[in-house]
Amino acid sequence: MPKLTTTHTLKTGGLHRTLTIIAAYKIKIDQIDAQLADLTAREKLSMRKRDTRRKVIMGALAGYHMRKNPRSSFAKKLAALIDEYVIGDRERSLFDLDPLPKDEQENRKAAHKDENREMGLNQKT
């Protein structure tokens, strides 16, 4: 068995100290990563809430205008858009629209897939 010298003990102690510092930094990094993930999730939720609120206000204004001016070009265009883009049975019933035949639902879903995603519409049947 080799004889341990003072120099060897200092080097070993230094290595232990270095490893302890590295471990402490890794814990801090994990904590900061968790804080960052939490802040990112909160910001995303806040943005979704703002977007939803904007959509509710726009929809209320558009609906109000449609009811007050049912013969306007805006009302006619909005009615046509609703009929074209609102596909699911549950959603169509909200607008007193008849359900679409299943094959027509599938055709419209395929045709408007990217647009519906961009508008935030979740079309379920």
N, C-alpha and C positions, 0 to 999 in steps of 0.2 A: 504494500500500500504506500502511495507516495506521501511524502511529508508535506503538510499544508503550511505555507509560509504566510506572513502578514500581508504581503503583496497579493497573494492569491485570494485571501479572505477579503481584502478591500475590493478586488475586481469582482468577486462573486457578490458581495454586498451592493456594489454599484449596479450590477446587472439586475439584481432583485429590485432595487430602487427604480431603475429604468422601466422594468416590466410593470411595476406598480403604477408608475406615472402613465404609461401607455394604456393600461387597463382603465385608469381614471378618465383619461381623455376619450376612450371608446365609450364609456358610460355617458359622458357629457355629449358626445356626438349623437348617441342614441336618443338622449333627452331632447336635444335641439331638433333632431329629425322628427320626433313625435310632436313637438310644439309646432314645427313647420307644417306637418300634415294636418294638425288640428286647425291652424289658421287658414290653410288652403281650403279645407272642407267648409269652414265657416264662411269664407269669402264666396265660395261656389254656391252655398245655400242662400246667402244674401243676394247674390246676383239672380238666382232663380226666382226668389221671392219678388224682387223688383220687376223682373220680366213678366211674371205672372200678373202682378198688379197692373202693369202697363197694358197687357192683353185684356184684362177685365175692363179697364177704363175705355180702351178702344172699342171693345165689343159693345159696351153699354152705350157709347156715343153712336156707334153705327146702328145699333138696334133702335135707339130713340129716333134717329133720323129716318130710318126705314118706316117706323110706325107713323111718324108725323107726315112723311112725304112718300107714301107708297107708290106713287106713279113716277117718281123721279128716276132719272137714268141711274143714279147711284143705287137706289133701292132695287131696281131691276138687275143691275150688275151684281150686287151683293147676293141677291136671291139665287142668281145663276151660279155664282161661285160656291155658295153653300151647297146647292144641289150637286154640283160637280165634285167638290172635294170632301164633303162629309159622306163617308162611305158606310161605316158600321151601323147596324140596326139601332143600337141604343142611342148613338149620336144623332142619327136621322130623326128618331122619334122626338128628340128635344126640339126640333124645328118643325114638327108635324109633317114630316116627309115620309112617304111610303118606303118600306125597306126595298133594297135593290135585290134582284135575283143574284144568287151566289156567284154565277159566272161573271156577271157585270161587276160585282164587288171585287173579285179577283183581278179582272181587267183594269179597273180603276186603281186598285192598290199598286199594281205593277207600273201603270202609267205615271202615277203621282208619287211613287216611293220616295224619291229624293226631295221633292218639293214638300211633302208632308213632314219629313224629318226636319227639314230646314225651318218649317213653320212651327215645329214643336207639336204636331198633331200625332196622337197615338191612336191609330185606326184599328180597333178591334171589332170583330163581328159579334 
